Amino acid sequence: METVNKENKKKSFNFSLIDNTSTSIPAGNITFILSFCIPALIFLALYYLRDIFPFGNDCYLRSDMYHQYAPFYSELWHKLRTGDTLLYSWDIGMGVNFTSLFAYYLASPINWLIALLPQKYMIEIMNMLIVMKLCASSVTFSYYISKHFHTKKCTIALFGMFYALSAYSAAYSWNIMWLDCIVLIPLIMLGLEKLVDENKCYLYCISLGLCIFTNYYISIMVCISVCLYFIVLMIAYDGDKSFGIYIKKILRWIFYSLIAGGLAACLLLPEMYTFSLSASSSTSFPTKLTSYFSVMEMLVRQLINVPVHLGLEHYPNIYCGVAVFLLIPLYIMNKKIKPAEKIGKCIILLVFLLAFNLNIPNFIWHGFHYPNSLPCRQSFIYIFFLLSMSYEAFYRIRQSTVKQISASVWFSIIFLVLAEQIFKDSDTYDFKIFYISGAFILIYALLIYLKKTKNFKIPVIFFAVLCISVVECTINMESTGLGTTSRTAYLLDYNAVKTVTSDVSDNDDSFYRMDKITGARSKNDGAWHNYHTISTFSSTCSAGMSQLYKYLGMVSSTNAYGYDGSTIVTNSLFSVKYLISNKLLSTDSLRTYYNGYDGEFIYKNEYTLPAGYVSDGNLSEKWKPDTIYNGIENQNSLIEALTGVKDTFTECFVYPSQIDVTFSPSSSGHMYLVIQKEGVDNIGVTINGNTTGYSGLKNGNRTVDIGYVNAGDSINVNAETSMNLHVYILNENKFKQAYNILNNNSFQVEKWNSTGFTGSVTCDNDGTFLFSIPYDKGWSVYIDGKKCSTYSIADALLAVDITKGTHSVKLKFMPVNLIKGCIITFICIIILIGTAVAKRRGIDKKLKQKLIVIFNNHANNDSLTESDTNTTEEQ
């Protein structure tokens, strides 16, 4: 049985330091209360200063939180409150695997609490969760310090504050799904230390498993750091150094790491399949090593008020208090710290710094993928190590000499002077950054000197450090974090859209989709308002669907696709039965007015196909979308492949190089413009004197719906540069002819829900049964009770082969690998419980054996005493 050198371990924690030699500084569990309350009060003050609701009319809602997280949280709220399944959602991107989206964005267990609160206050709910998680991260970091150094002095709360309100939090706190990992990393590292030093495995295993469960992506970086720190801990291990002990520890670490991964397998495995369909799966390993910036510029980013970076220039957000410029040199110079541990941790910091600055390590740390903006997403782990090392230097300040403190001060001042000279002409690093940082460094140096020399009472110094630290942290967060937007603007259409969409759903129980033709806030408005949509912006979105939208002239990008650029034809093919607009639109026989409320209007497309329809022959062979064609021409070819009807759209005018053109159509109908020149982002369209602006067209081959026009109308189109403009008009008769062909061979849905359909279809000929459902192997299609082999059209839409005649049809969805993942998770839970029970029984058995030995010894002693007494009496 393995033994641990408890005496050495005890010595490694018994430092004769200021926190242990004075009882005048508050200590105990109040430290953890302070760790939570100090960041909370700072946030409260900043909310007040920034006029964030309820103190004002703004809200903390920025970047992806604005476009993705708020809508996705709203969709989760809706599912929890209505009892809908978490497996699939029609409210995002024509239909998505919601389990995978949940795994990426929503898996934090605390998110289930949102169902207890009103949906209209989702922004405030998310803000509350952000504050709670960051305050909790301050507590967990303080807890780590308290256990690692065996102290509960209130000074550790200040380091917890800097951990919670670092530049990483200022830059990325709106990435709410990352914050659980920030909370958990101190517990994971503490558990890892206990695993190596004390053979206690459960804190490590459970906290790491929860970290992987809540956000697998950031957990990749956590797992890499765990591997690095495990190596350092093994090298610095103070116990029995026999080969067998090391092997046991390595095997134990591997075993519990695998169990931790297995605990999250129920989400990991479905997520892996979904990402295989996304654009993220197509990355390749870099072949050339390059550097992004100088070492000096990287270190400068640890100064106060350095603007946080969210773009593509790879700058890390690593500020966590300027006192680290004093404390890290003191840590390095302290001879009482074990060399192996000191060198190991310094190497870890170096590894992080290299990963920030070099492309290949950066690629590896981000899961073999370059992040699309939001650089150095692992830097919170660097901050964790930096602050823990800084605290050790602070904790051991009695062991530092005045010369060492002076050397640390001079190092900091020289660094600031050099940095100020290097970046004095920089637009990013204002000269005030260096002077403010220098002022705080000198104040901290003075307080360290006073603490070292005991010229003042310890509580006075502690209070001074507390005030200065809170001021510094607040200044930095106020300057670099909490970007806001107008709450009124974000919620402007909330009630109106809810009203008009609810009216539709109350009166139409068929399967349909709707989308915003004007007034869209984001591509996830369907999730925000809980209506079925064809748009999405998500890291889990299908690359095939995005490419299909691009083929058809609709808006698309690496991780998004949306309604903009849609036509009457795509509305019909994709079951977009209703349109939402914040302005009045023209109507005709194809599009009619449905209802309206408070500036939001619903229009109905009269010729909308069901969720599936049959095309004669092999559609995969008949339709090959061409990137040379524009979206309208690809729609023409698609309709021809589906129905045999040619030229549904007729080209009227072509202006290859003009900037400003005026024309009059010879016939009435729905008119569409195709801007084939890349870089043209905005155009103006004037019809009979009424001008409308269109933007967001810069990707080229974008389709613009200018509505119904009449023969003889005067139409002017202008831009800042040549547009390569193609003008088309919809041939209404041909469109209706194609619609009737598909509708006569369409899926007659009898029942449907979030994970399936039942109904029937009648086919005039053998052909391809195409569904307006994104392809996913999780969909099973049964024709006349027999499971069919599914495949994709254009790597995007679900399809099966079908024969002539009338058939019963059933579709069912189950996320790929979900059942397998749940089985693995269940097995890992059983194994973990089993090991705990076995260990407990082993302890109980040892305790029982010890009690038996004690009892027997006691009995023997009693017997001996009685024998001695009898002998004495006889004598």
DRENLUM-838213 format. One record per residue (C-alpha): residue in one letter; x, y, z. Coordinates in steps of 0.02 Angstrom, whole numbers, plus 50000, padded with zeros to 5 digits. Last residue first. Layout:
aa x y z
A X Y Z .
...
This chain:
aa x y z
Q 50059 49346 52437 .
E 49894 49280 52379 .
E 49824 49457 52366 .
T 49971 49514 52262 .
T 49952 49369 52143 .
N 49768 49405 52121 .
T 49803 49588 52080 .
D 49935 49543 51952 .
S 49815 49424 51866 .
E 49679 49558 51860 .
T 49800 49684 51785 .
L 49856 49559 51654 .
S 49678 49521 51606 .
D 49637 49706 51592 .
N 49792 49734 51485 .
N 49745 49589 51374 .
A 49570 49659 51355 .
H 49638 49831 51310 .
N 49755 49754 51183 .
N 49612 49653 51112 .
F 49500 49807 51102 .
I 49636 49911 51021 .
V 49671 49773 50894 .
I 49485 49753 50860 .
L 49466 49942 50841 .
K 49610 49946 50717 .
Q 49533 49804 50617 .
K 49365 49895 50614 .
L 49450 50055 50556 .
K 49538 49960 50419 .
K 49374 49881 50365 .
D 49285 50049 50370 .
I 49422 50125 50263 .
G 49409 49983 50138 .
R 49220 49998 50141 .
R 49236 50183 50102 .
K 49356 50146 49961 .
A 49240 50017 49889 .
V 49093 50137 49904 .
A 49189 50277 49820 .
T 49253 50160 49684 .
G 49075 50100 49652 .
I 49005 50276 49647 .
L 49134 50323 49516 .
I 49105 50163 49419 .
I 48916 50187 49423 .
I 48935 50368 49364 .
C 49052 50310 49226 .
I 48927 50178 49169 .
F 48787 50308 49164 .
T 48894 50428 49063 .
I 48941 50289 48941 .
I 48757 50241 48921 .
C 48708 50423 48897 .
G 48841 50442 48760 .
K 48779 50288 48666 .
I 48601 50351 48678 .
L 48652 50523 48615 .
N 48770 50458 48480 .
V 48670 50538 48338 .
P 48527 50643 48403 .
M 48358 50555 48391 .
F 48233 50615 48263 .
K 48084 50523 48194 .
L 47999 50538 48024 .
K 47849 50434 47971 .
V 47773 50412 47799 .
S 47627 50308 47737 .
H 47637 50279 47551 .
T 47533 50309 47396 .
G 47609 50260 47229 .
K 47773 50273 47133 .
T 47931 50232 47227 .
I 48035 50333 47350 .
D 48218 50377 47374 .
V 48261 50476 47529 .
A 48309 50658 47561 .
L 48368 50777 47698 .
L 48436 50945 47641 .
A 48613 51015 47651 .
D 48757 50920 47572 .
A 48684 50977 47404 .
I 48545 50850 47431 .
S 48583 50738 47578 .
Y 48555 50553 47609 .
T 48434 50441 47703 .
S 48420 50252 47689 .
C 48242 50202 47724 .
K 48164 50118 47876 .
K 48013 50015 47830 .
G 47842 50053 47906 .
D 47762 50104 47742 .
I 47906 50226 47716 .
Y 48004 50259 47876 .
V 48127 50403 47885 .
S 48253 50415 48027 .
W 48330 50584 48063 .
G 48484 50581 48176 .
K 48592 50564 48023 .
D 48564 50751 47998 .
Y 48518 50842 47838 .
P 48431 51007 47865 .
I 48242 50989 47842 .
S 48147 51054 47690 .
F 48120 50872 47645 .
L 48153 50794 47473 .
F 48075 50628 47421 .
T 48175 50586 47265 .
G 48091 50490 47125 .
D 47981 50351 47063 .
N 47828 50422 46978 .
D 47659 50503 47015 .
C 47695 50498 47200 .
T 47564 50505 47338 .
V 47625 50549 47511 .
S 47566 50510 47687 .
G 47576 50572 47865 .
T 47676 50562 48024 .
F 47807 50689 48076 .
G 47945 50695 48205 .
T 48053 50769 48340 .
S 47980 50940 48380 .
N 47801 50887 48344 .
W 47698 50831 48195 .
K 47536 50745 48153 .
E 47439 50724 47990 .
V 47567 50794 47868 .
Q 47524 50769 47685 .
F 47697 50760 47606 .
S 47690 50826 47429 .
N 47666 50753 47256 .
N 47520 50863 47203 .
N 47607 51009 47290 .
L 47764 50983 47185 .
I 47674 50992 47019 .
N 47559 51131 47079 .
Y 47707 51238 47135 .
A 47794 51218 46967 .
Q 47639 51279 46874 .
K 47614 51419 47000 .
F 47793 51478 46972 .
K 47773 51466 46784 .
N 47618 51575 46790 .
E 47698 51703 46906 .
N 47852 51731 46801 .
L 47958 51816 46932 .
I 48056 51967 46873 .
Y 48244 51978 46864 .
V 48372 52120 46860 .
H 48559 52087 46853 .
L 48678 52219 46920 .
N 48866 52207 46902 .
M 48869 52334 47044 .
S 48991 52470 46995 .
T 49037 52579 47142 .
E 48952 52693 47268 .
A 48781 52620 47232 .
N 48625 52664 47133 .
V 48464 52582 47075 .
N 48323 52684 46995 .
I 48152 52614 46950 .
S 48019 52708 46853 .
D 47864 52599 46846 .
G 47803 52560 46669 .
A 47740 52387 46706 .
N 47702 52370 46889 .
V 47819 52318 47028 .
Y 47796 52194 47170 .
G 47935 52192 47298 .
I 48116 52252 47295 .
D 48184 52080 47343 .
V 48374 52092 47341 .
T 48478 51938 47296 .
R 48661 51929 47344 .
N 48788 51863 47220 .
G 48923 51961 47312 .
N 48983 51954 47492 .
K 48957 52142 47516 .
L 48767 52142 47520 .
G 48738 52196 47701 .
S 48633 52347 47656 .
Y 48474 52395 47564 .
G 48405 52573 47562 .
T 48229 52616 47506 .
T 48179 52769 47404 .
N 48003 52819 47349 .
G 48006 52929 47191 .
N 47918 52806 47075 .
I 48027 52665 47139 .
T 48196 52718 47209 .
V 48321 52584 47259 .
G 48479 52630 47355 .
I 48624 52510 47369 .
N 48741 52462 47511 .
D 48877 52331 47534 .
V 48955 52322 47361 .
G 49118 52232 47402 .
E 49088 52085 47287 .
K 49003 52124 47122 .
Q 48860 52006 47081 .
I 48720 52114 47148 .
V 48560 52021 47099 .
L 48401 52123 47096 .
Y 48229 52044 47113 .
M 48059 52098 47047 .
H 47891 52023 47091 .
G 47773 52055 46947 .
S 47712 52176 46815 .
S 47776 52181 46636 .
S 47885 52293 46528 .
P 47992 52347 46674 .
S 48058 52525 46678 .
F 48243 52567 46700 .
T 48362 52685 46788 .
V 48545 52649 46825 .
D 48680 52722 46939 .
I 48850 52639 46963 .
Q 48860 52550 46796 .
S 48984 52411 46758 .
P 48888 52251 46715 .
Y 48711 52322 46696 .
V 48596 52179 46646 .
F 48408 52197 46623 .
C 48253 52088 46615 .
E 48307 51912 46666 .
T 48155 51801 46684 .
F 48128 51697 46840 .
T 48036 51532 46831 .
D 48147 51498 46682 .
K 48110 51314 46652 .
V 47978 51198 46727 .
G 48042 51018 46733 .
T 47976 50998 46910 .
L 48118 50971 47034 .
A 48266 50991 46916 .
E 48186 51142 46833 .
I 48146 51219 47001 .
L 48328 51194 47053 .
S 48395 51266 46890 .
N 48290 51423 46909 .
Q 48341 51439 47092 .
N 48523 51424 47038 .
E 48493 51563 46910 .
I 48416 51672 47045 .
G 48563 51644 47163 .
N 48697 51693 47037 .
Y 48782 51564 46928 .
I 48969 51534 46933 .
T 48951 51448 47101 .
D 48849 51312 47016 .
P 48716 51209 47099 .
K 48710 51032 47026 .
W 48530 50976 47011 .
K 48484 50825 46903 .
E 48606 50700 46977 .
S 48560 50730 47159 .
L 48377 50745 47108 .
N 48371 50566 47045 .
G 48206 50544 46954 .
D 48041 50635 46978 .
S 48037 50754 47124 .
V 47936 50719 47280 .
Y 47886 50843 47414 .
G 47921 50873 47599 .
A 47889 50999 47739 .
P 47732 51065 47652 .
L 47738 51189 47506 .
T 47689 51371 47518 .
Y 47586 51460 47386 .
E 47482 51590 47478 .
N 47629 51674 47566 .
K 47548 51762 47712 .
Y 47597 51932 47779 .
I 47608 51974 47964 .
F 47631 52153 48023 .
E 47722 52234 48169 .
G 47691 52419 48205 .
D 47584 52397 48361 .
Y 47485 52247 48297 .
G 47457 52172 48126 .
N 47364 52035 48034 .
Y 47363 51929 47875 .
Y 47405 52037 47723 .
T 47424 51937 47563 .
R 47571 51873 47459 .
L 47552 51775 47298 .
S 47390 51854 47234 .
D 47455 52028 47271 .
T 47513 52132 47418 .
S 47633 52279 47439 .
L 47719 52289 47607 .
L 47682 52391 47763 .
K 47826 52412 47884 .
N 47891 52315 48034 .
S 47877 52153 47937 .
I 47847 51972 47984 .
L 47822 51844 47845 .
Y 47712 51690 47849 .
K 47709 51525 47754 .
V 47896 51496 47744 .
S 47883 51311 47699 .
F 48062 51303 47631 .
L 48017 51271 47448 .
S 47880 51404 47449 .
N 47984 51538 47532 .
T 48128 51490 47416 .
V 48017 51525 47266 .
I 47939 51687 47330 .
T 48117 51747 47356 .
S 48246 51747 47496 .
G 48393 51866 47492 .
D 48390 51898 47679 .
Y 48318 51743 47765 .
G 48476 51687 47851 .
Y 48633 51583 47860 .
A 48769 51582 47990 .
N 48931 51498 48045 .
T 49048 51521 47896 .
S 48936 51648 47810 .
S 48767 51656 47727 .
V 48638 51779 47660 .
M 48530 51712 47520 .
G 48576 51701 47336 .
L 48523 51519 47314 .
Y 48701 51452 47306 .
K 48744 51550 47463 .
Y 48595 51475 47553 .
L 48654 51302 47502 .
Q 48830 51340 47567 .
S 48762 51387 47738 .
M 48655 51231 47739 .
G 48805 51122 47699 .
A 48911 51204 47833 .
S 48778 51160 47961 .
C 48765 51274 48111 .
T 48852 51227 48274 .
S 48945 51392 48296 .
S 48777 51479 48280 .
F 48692 51616 48181 .
T 48524 51554 48120 .
S 48385 51584 47995 .
I 48244 51474 47926 .
T 48119 51508 48065 .
H 47989 51424 48174 .
Y 47929 51545 48309 .
N 47993 51566 48486 .
H 48020 51756 48496 .
W 48206 51748 48538 .
A 48230 51581 48450 .
G 48150 51647 48291 .
D 48248 51809 48309 .
N 48407 51708 48290 .
K 48473 51789 48131 .
S 48477 51954 48223 .
R 48368 52107 48254 .
A 48261 52082 48098 .
G 48157 52234 48052 .
T 48110 52180 47876 .
I 48073 52011 47796 .
K 48067 51930 47967 .
D 48036 51744 47961 .
M 47898 51616 47967 .
R 47890 51427 47958 .
Y 47745 51308 47940 .
F 47680 51142 48005 .
S 47492 51152 48017 .
D 47401 51206 48175 .
D 47352 51377 48108 .
N 47235 51487 48211 .
D 47321 51497 48380 .
S 47492 51491 48298 .
V 47452 51643 48191 .
D 47384 51745 48337 .
S 47536 51697 48439 .
T 47647 51766 48300 .
V 47554 51933 48301 .
T 47558 51955 48490 .
K 47736 51896 48521 .
V 47795 52010 48381 .
A 47707 52160 48461 .
N 47765 52122 48638 .
Y 47949 52106 48592 .
D 47959 52239 48455 .
L 48055 52370 48555 .
L 48144 52247 48670 .
Y 48317 52272 48595 .
A 48287 52458 48567 .
T 48226 52486 48745 .
R 48374 52392 48817 .
S 48494 52505 48725 .
T 48666 52428 48715 .
T 48809 52407 48837 .
G 48992 52359 48841 .
L 49034 52297 49015 .
G 49224 52298 49014 .
T 49380 52401 48977 .
S 49371 52566 49070 .
E 49246 52519 49205 .
M 49333 52353 49233 .
N 49504 52436 49247 .
I 49446 52573 49365 .
T 49351 52447 49473 .
C 49503 52333 49492 .
E 49617 52477 49538 .
V 49494 52551 49664 .
V 49461 52381 49743 .
S 49648 52347 49757 .
I 49684 52518 49833 .
C 49545 52500 49962 .
L 49592 52323 50014 .
V 49778 52363 50020 .
A 49742 52511 50134 .
F 49630 52405 50246 .
F 49764 52271 50257 .
I 49897 52400 50297 .
V 49791 52474 50438 .
P 49747 52299 50502 .
I 49936 52255 50509 .
K 49988 52396 50622 .
F 50115 52512 50545 .
N 50304 52513 50545 .
K 50301 52324 50535 .
T 50455 52320 50419 .
K 50387 52196 50294 .
K 50209 52262 50298 .
L 50273 52438 50275 .
Y 50381 52382 50129 .
I 50236 52289 50050 .
L 50127 52444 50072 .
L 50258 52553 49988 .
A 50278 52430 49845 .
Y 50088 52426 49823 .
I 50085 52616 49811 .
L 50230 52613 49688 .
I 50144 52484 49579 .
F 49982 52584 49582 .
A 50070 52741 49522 .
G 50167 52647 49389 .
S 50008 52572 49319 .
I 49928 52744 49310 .
Y 50083 52814 49223 .
F 50098 52672 49099 .
I 49914 52671 49049 .
K 49914 52862 49040 .
F 50030 52850 48887 .
D 49888 52773 48786 .
Y 49923 52599 48721 .
T 49815 52562 48568 .
D 49853 52712 48457 .
S 50039 52682 48478 .
D 50161 52827 48468 .
K 50226 52806 48646 .
F 50232 52618 48626 .
I 50419 52584 48636 .
Q 50458 52728 48753 .
E 50316 52686 48871 .
A 50366 52503 48870 .
L 50545 52545 48915 .
V 50492 52658 49059 .
L 50364 52532 49121 .
F 50491 52389 49119 .
I 50618 52495 49210 .
I 50489 52537 49344 .
S 50439 52355 49369 .
F 50617 52291 49379 .
W 50661 52431 49500 .
V 50517 52382 49614 .
S 50567 52198 49610 .
A 50747 52243 49649 .
S 50690 52348 49797 .
I 50586 52202 49863 .
Q 50735 52086 49842 .
K 50848 52209 49931 .
V 50723 52227 50073 .
T 50731 52038 50095 .
S 50591 51917 50056 .
Q 50551 51783 50185 .
R 50427 51893 50274 .
I 50336 51914 50107 .
R 50297 51728 50102 .
Y 50110 51749 50080 .
F 50138 51889 49954 .
A 50255 51779 49852 .
E 50130 51636 49868 .
Y 49992 51753 49814 .
S 50088 51800 49658 .
M 50109 51617 49613 .
S 49922 51589 49632 .
L 49889 51748 49533 .
L 49999 51696 49385 .
F 49932 51518 49386 .
F 49750 51575 49379 .
I 49790 51713 49254 .
Y 49867 51584 49137 .
I 49708 51483 49157 .
F 49604 51637 49113 .
S 49713 51653 48957 .
Q 49639 51499 48875 .
R 49529 51599 48756 .
C 49682 51678 48678 .
P 49586 51769 48541 .
L 49402 51818 48528 .
S 49405 51824 48336 .
N 49363 51669 48232 .
P 49471 51554 48338 .
Y 49600 51453 48244 .
H 49566 51267 48262 .
F 49662 51120 48328 .
G 49566 51127 48493 .
H 49607 51307 48533 .
W 49769 51263 48622 .
I 49835 51175 48466 .
F 49809 51322 48348 .
N 49887 51445 48471 .
P 50035 51327 48490 .
I 50053 51331 48299 .
N 50025 51519 48279 .
L 50149 51585 48406 .
N 50117 51732 48524 .
F 49980 51678 48644 .
A 50043 51499 48644 .
L 50218 51560 48685 .
L 50149 51657 48833 .
F 50053 51504 48893 .
V 50207 51392 48882 .
L 50308 51524 48975 .
L 50181 51527 49116 .
I 50192 51337 49127 .
I 50383 51349 49129 .
C 50371 51469 49276 .
K 50260 51343 49364 .
G 50386 51203 49339 .
I 50535 51310 49390 .
K 50452 51359 49553 .
E 50388 51184 49591 .
A 50557 51103 49558 .
P 50649 51240 49651 .
K 50545 51220 49810 .
I 50500 51392 49875 .
K 50612 51446 50018 .
K 50736 51532 49902 .
N 50616 51672 49855 .
M 50689 51761 49703 .
I 50562 51691 49580 .
Y 50414 51731 49693 .
L 50483 51906 49725 .
P 50496 51931 49537 .
I 50314 51873 49521 .
L 50256 51986 49663 .
L 50309 52157 49600 .
F 50246 52148 49420 .
V 50099 52045 49488 .
A 50045 52201 49584 .
V 49979 52268 49418 .
G 49816 52176 49442 .
C 49744 52036 49335 .
Y 49774 52098 49157 .
I 49785 51952 49034 .
N 49679 51991 48882 .
P 49785 51912 48746 .
Y 49815 51998 48578 .
H 49776 51879 48433 .
E 49755 52013 48298 .
L 49587 51941 48244 .
G 49471 52043 48352 .
L 49408 52044 48532 .
H 49547 52142 48617 .
V 49528 52224 48785 .
P 49591 52401 48796 .
V 49738 52414 48918 .
N 49665 52503 49069 .
I 49789 52427 49194 .
L 49944 52338 49133 .
Q 49952 52153 49091 .
R 49940 52191 48905 .
V 50114 52265 48916 .
L 50180 52087 48932 .
M 50121 52042 48756 .
E 50188 52203 48682 .
M 50358 52167 48759 .
V 50359 51990 48691 .
S 50334 52058 48515 .
F 50184 52017 48407 .
Y 50100 51879 48305 .
S 50243 51756 48278 .
T 50246 51626 48140 .
L 50283 51440 48127 .
K 50242 51370 47955 .
T 50141 51213 47915 .
P 49978 51254 48001 .
F 49865 51103 48035 .
S 49707 51102 47930 .
T 49530 51160 47968 .
S 49377 51082 47884 .
S 49281 51026 48039 .
S 49243 51204 48093 .
A 49129 51226 47942 .
S 48999 51118 48028 .
L 48940 50941 47988 .
S 49078 50857 48092 .
F 49031 50980 48228 .
T 48862 50896 48243 .
Y 48943 50725 48264 .
M 49060 50783 48401 .
E 48917 50869 48492 .
P 48816 50708 48500 .
L 48968 50622 48579 .
L 49011 50758 48703 .
L 48837 50784 48774 .
C 48803 50612 48850 .
A 48992 50588 48859 .
A 49006 50716 48999 .
L 49034 50590 49139 .
G 49146 50493 49021 .
G 49269 50636 49013 .
A 49282 50637 49201 .
I 49299 50447 49201 .
L 49442 50463 49078 .
S 49528 50589 49192 .
Y 49496 50473 49339 .
F 49586 50329 49254 .
I 49729 50432 49183 .
W 49765 50512 49353 .
R 49759 50343 49442 .
L 49874 50267 49311 .
I 49998 50409 49333 .
K 49989 50397 49522 .
K 50013 50209 49522 .
I 50161 50222 49403 .
Y 50242 50353 49513 .
I 50219 50245 49667 .
G 50293 50093 49579 .
F 50449 50189 49528 .
S 50486 50238 49708 .
K 50482 50423 49751 .
D 50389 50408 49917 .
G 50323 50581 49953 .
D 50382 50755 49908 .
Y 50311 50772 49731 .
A 50389 50918 49635 .
I 50414 50817 49475 .
M 50241 50739 49490 .
L 50162 50908 49524 .
V 50246 50987 49373 .
I 50190 50845 49259 .
F 50013 50859 49326 .
Y 50017 51046 49293 .
L 50052 51022 49109 .
C 49919 50888 49087 .
V 49792 50994 49181 .
S 49834 51140 49067 .
I 49791 51035 48914 .
C 49630 50978 48997 .
V 49577 51157 49035 .
M 49610 51208 48855 .
I 49497 51069 48790 .
S 49375 51116 48928 .
I 49348 51283 48840 .
Y 49266 51185 48699 .
Y 49175 51054 48803 .
N 49074 51183 48896 .
T 48964 51133 49043 .
F 48996 50946 49030 .
I 49185 50963 49015 .
C 49189 51073 49171 .
L 49071 50956 49264 .
G 49185 50810 49226 .
L 49336 50910 49283 .
S 49249 50955 49446 .
I 49192 50775 49474 .
C 49359 50693 49438 .
Y 49469 50816 49530 .
L 49359 50826 49685 .
Y 49343 50636 49682 .
C 49525 50583 49672 .
K 49606 50590 49843 .
N 49775 50503 49827 .
E 49848 50630 49951 .
D 49987 50720 49856 .
V 49947 50679 49674 .
L 49757 50669 49684 .
K 49750 50812 49809 .
E 49849 50922 49691 .
L 49734 50874 49548 .
G 49582 50915 49655 .
L 49653 51087 49691 .
M 49684 51110 49506 .
I 49507 51058 49463 .
L 49433 51165 49602 .
P 49529 51319 49541 .
I 49473 51280 49361 .
L 49288 51266 49407 .
V 49230 51446 49414 .
I 49323 51495 49257 .
C 49252 51340 49173 .
D 49077 51393 49224 .
L 49112 51563 49145 .
W 49131 51499 48968 .
M 48943 51480 48938 .
I 48916 51664 48983 .
N 49023 51730 48843 .
W 48969 51905 48900 .
S 49111 51892 49027 .
Y 49234 51891 48881 .
A 49332 52053 48877 .
A 49314 52117 49055 .
S 49319 51938 49119 .
Y 49482 51905 49028 .
A 49545 52074 49084 .
S 49529 52010 49262 .
L 49376 52037 49370 .
A 49356 51862 49445 .
Y 49542 51829 49467 .
F 49572 52004 49535 .
M 49432 51980 49661 .
G 49498 51809 49713 .
F 49666 51891 49744 .
L 49580 52018 49855 .
A 49485 51880 49947 .
I 49652 51798 49990 .
T 49693 51945 50103 .
C 49546 51897 50212 .
K 49650 51765 50301 .
K 49583 51589 50281 .
T 49749 51498 50279 .
H 49809 51323 50240 .
F 49915 51373 50089 .
H 49836 51259 49958 .
K 49670 51248 50048 .
S 49646 51435 50073 .
I 49717 51475 49901 .
Y 49595 51354 49817 .
Y 49450 51423 49918 .
S 49497 51599 49866 .
F 49496 51543 49684 .
T 49328 51458 49712 .
V 49255 51615 49794 .
S 49315 51734 49658 .
S 49245 51612 49529 .
A 49078 51620 49622 .
C 49078 51809 49602 .
L 49107 51784 49415 .
K 48968 51656 49407 .
M 48843 51762 49505 .
V 48880 51917 49401 .
I 48857 51822 49238 .
L 48699 51736 49301 .
M 48623 51904 49349 .
N 48663 51976 49179 .
M 48581 51823 49099 .
I 48423 51848 49202 .
E 48427 52034 49161 .
I 48430 51994 48975 .
M 48295 51862 48996 .
Y 48176 51986 49079 .
K 48034 51955 48955 .
Q 48046 51768 48991 .
P 47985 51791 49170 .
L 48082 51690 49302 .
L 48072 51511 49365 .
A 48123 51440 49195 .
I 48290 51529 49212 .
L 48339 51409 49351 .
W 48382 51276 49223 .
N 48532 51381 49175 .
I 48619 51336 49338 .
P 48660 51164 49266 .
S 48773 51244 49134 .
A 48735 51155 48970 .
L 48671 51305 48873 .
Y 48790 51357 48736 .
Y 48888 51211 48663 .
A 48796 51063 48739 .
F 48626 51146 48713 .
L 48668 51174 48530 .
S 48714 50990 48518 .
T 48553 50936 48603 .
F 48455 51061 48498 .
N 48493 50970 48336 .
V 48430 51105 48222 .
G 48279 51149 48116 .
M 48253 51278 47978 .
G 48393 51381 48058 .
I 48326 51395 48236 .
D 48145 51390 48297 .
W 48117 51213 48233 .
S 48208 51141 48383 .
Y 48270 50965 48421 .
L 48321 50854 48566 .
L 48278 50966 48714 .
T 48096 50912 48705 .
D 47954 51030 48744 .
G 47888 51040 48922 .
T 47813 51212 48891 .
R 47913 51303 49025 .
L 48075 51210 48994 .
K 48062 51226 48806 .
H 48020 51411 48811 .
W 48160 51448 48933 .
L 48283 51354 48821 .
E 48223 51457 48672 .
S 48245 51618 48770 .
Y 48420 51562 48822 .
F 48458 51533 48638 .
P 48394 51706 48591 .
A 48498 51791 48728 .
Y 48651 51688 48684 .
Q 48655 51715 48497 .
H 48647 51891 48426 .
Y 48664 52002 48580 .
M 48772 51880 48680 .
D 48871 51856 48521 .
S 48926 52039 48524 .
R 48859 52136 48671 .
L 48719 52141 48798 .
Y 48744 52227 48964 .
C 48585 52329 48964 .
D 48542 52513 48947 .
N 48390 52611 49007 .
G 48449 52654 49181 .
F 48473 52594 49359 .
P 48368 52437 49334 .
F 48441 52417 49202 .
I 48617 52475 49160 .
D 48648 52661 49176 .
R 48837 52632 49158 .
L 48880 52710 49326 .
Y 48743 52611 49416 .
Y 48791 52448 49333 .
L 48973 52487 49379 .
A 48928 52511 49562 .
L 48830 52348 49568 .
F 48971 52258 49479 .
I 49094 52321 49609 .
L 48975 52269 49747 .
A 48964 52092 49675 .
P 49154 52084 49656 .
I 49174 52125 49842 .
C 49029 52016 49900 .
F 49088 51846 49839 .
S 49266 51848 49904 .
L 49204 51941 50058 .
I 49088 51796 50099 .
F 49232 51677 50065 .
T 49343 51770 50188 .
I 49203 51774 50317 .
N 49234 51586 50325 .
G 49384 51615 50436 .
A 49499 51763 50452 .
P 49498 51947 50496 .
I 49674 52019 50514 .
S 49725 52049 50696 .
T 49771 51867 50730 .
S 49951 51888 50677 .
T 50085 51759 50652 .
N 49997 51651 50523 .
D 49951 51788 50402 .
I 50123 51867 50422 .
L 50217 51711 50378 .
S 50304 51568 50463 .
F 50260 51442 50326 .
N 50190 51275 50381 .
F 50126 51207 50215 .
S 50281 51117 50149 .
K 50320 51056 50325 .
K 50159 50958 50333 .
K 50195 50874 50169 .
N 50369 50827 50228 .
E 50297 50752 50387 .
K 50158 50666 50293 .
N 50277 50570 50182 .
V 50142 50474 50093 .
T 50125 50286 50090 .
E 50062 50173 49951 .
M 50000 50000 50000 .
